[in-house]
Amino acid sequence: MLGGLRRSMLADCPIEQFQQWQEQAIAAGLKDPTAASLATVETNGSLWQRIVLLKGIESGGFVFYTNYQSNKGQALAVEPRASMLFPWNEIDRQVTVSGRVERVTPSHSDAYFGSRPRASQLGAWASQQSRPIASRSVLEQQYNEVLERFDGAVVPRPSDWGGFRLEPTTIEFWQGGEHRLHDRFRYQRDDDGRWQLERLQP
Ligand SMILES: Cc1cc2nc3c(=O)[nH]c(=O)nc-3n(C[C@H](O)[C@H](O)[C@H](O)COP(=O)(O)O)c2cc1C
């Protein structure tokens, strides 16, 4: 999808622009158009990243779900800032987002958890995400215990499982161009909360 990206093609609001590009990524048949690499500052000050799935854009923020006691959950409790990278390389695009992160409301998390397949709901109970475990069979044993515990019952949301919302202060759209003259546009919120847009050299 090499092609010139011009300022006149871009929406005033980067969220709107992101939604347009995401629709195009879906239409292009990308395998995981909602997958993003999420980078955080860990509790020991080092940097880490891992893939999460974008589950929606709500109140101008990028929402994903996870275990609040996982490494990323603990990291975000201490340092509530993150960056998400959507690597849409098959269509010569990437979008990078950075900003502050907060938890979504418990009722939001309840609603999303309730919509998940039962196996995923049980998995959330069976795994203490990011904690060491002795073997695969111990994990399977934990899953079987959860299966038995909730047999025939609705699976409630574990209190340590829920959503985060990244409210962006910077969003960059990158599109590959010919002769390595790629196009980059960066939106940044100014002190009055308005989006400022500038073109960057590739
Ligand atoms: C395609 C893909 C999608 C994933 N989606 C999620 C997700 O939405 N939430 C999540 O907690 N982990 C997700 N994971 C697993 C994470 O990448 C990661 O291994 C896990 O969250 C533990 O990360 P942490 O120890 O840094 O907290 C996904 C992994 C892949 C490969």
The ligand as an SDF file (V2000), in Angstrom:
LIG
                    3D

 31 33  0  0  0  0  0  0  0  0999 V2000
   -1.3800  -12.0990   19.6300 C   0  0  0  0  0  0  0  0  0  0  0  0
   -1.2780  -11.9720   21.1390 C   0  0  0  0  0  0  0  0  0  0  0  0
   -2.2700  -11.3300   21.8300 C   0  0  0  0  0  0  0  0  0  0  0  0
   -2.1990  -11.1800   23.2220 C   0  0  0  0  0  0  0  0  0  0  0  0
   -3.1840  -10.4780   23.8580 N   0  0  0  0  0  0  0  0  0  0  0  0
   -3.0920  -10.2760   25.1900 C   0  0  0  0  0  0  0  0  0  0  0  0
   -4.0450   -9.4440   25.8600 C   0  0  0  0  0  0  0  0  0  0  0  0
   -4.9640   -8.8430   25.2510 O   0  0  0  0  0  0  0  0  0  0  0  0
   -3.9190   -9.3120   27.2080 N   0  0  0  0  0  0  0  0  0  0  0  0
   -2.9180   -9.9070   27.9150 C   0  0  0  0  0  0  0  0  0  0  0  0
   -2.8680   -9.7480   29.1230 O   0  0  0  0  0  0  0  0  0  0  0  0
   -1.9860  -10.6760   27.2930 N   0  0  0  0  0  0  0  0  0  0  0  0
   -2.0490  -10.8600   25.9560 C   0  0  0  0  0  0  0  0  0  0  0  0
   -1.0850  -11.6120   25.3220 N   0  0  0  0  0  0  0  0  0  0  0  0
    0.0130  -12.1980   26.1320 C   0  0  0  0  0  0  0  0  0  0  0  0
    1.0310  -11.0940   26.4190 C   0  0  0  0  0  0  0  0  0  0  0  0
    1.8050  -10.8050   25.2670 O   0  0  0  0  0  0  0  0  0  0  0  0
    1.9510  -11.3930   27.6170 C   0  0  0  0  0  0  0  0  0  0  0  0
    2.6550  -12.5860   27.4300 O   0  0  0  0  0  0  0  0  0  0  0  0
    1.1930  -11.4960   28.9390 C   0  0  0  0  0  0  0  0  0  0  0  0
    0.1820  -10.4980   29.0190 O   0  0  0  0  0  0  0  0  0  0  0  0
    2.1270  -11.3450   30.1350 C   0  0  0  0  0  0  0  0  0  0  0  0
    2.7980  -10.1050   30.0570 O   0  0  0  0  0  0  0  0  0  0  0  0
    3.5580   -9.4650   31.3080 P   0  0  0  0  0  0  0  0  0  0  0  0
    4.2150  -10.5820   32.0560 O   0  0  0  0  0  0  0  0  0  0  0  0
    4.5490   -8.5180   30.7080 O   0  0  0  0  0  0  0  0  0  0  0  0
    2.5220   -8.7450   32.1440 O   0  0  0  0  0  0  0  0  0  0  0  0
   -1.1170  -11.7400   23.9370 C   0  0  0  0  0  0  0  0  0  0  0  0
   -0.0980  -12.3840   23.2220 C   0  0  0  0  0  0  0  0  0  0  0  0
   -0.1690  -12.4880   21.8580 C   0  0  0  0  0  0  0  0  0  0  0  0
    0.9690  -13.1640   21.1140 C   0  0  0  0  0  0  0  0  0  0  0  0
  1  2  1  0
  2  3  1  0
  2 30  2  0
  3  4  2  0
  4  5  1  0
  4 28  1  0
  5  6  2  0
  6  7  1  0
  6 13  1  0
  7  8  2  0
  7  9  1  0
  9 10  1  0
 10 11  2  0
 10 12  1  0
 12 13  2  0
 13 14  1  0
 14 15  1  0
 14 28  1  0
 15 16  1  0
 16 17  1  0
 16 18  1  0
 18 19  1  0
 18 20  1  0
 20 21  1  0
 20 22  1  0
 22 23  1  0
 23 24  1  0
 24 25  2  0
 24 26  1  0
 24 27  1  0
 28 29  2  0
 29 30  1  0
 30 31  1  0
M  END
$$$$
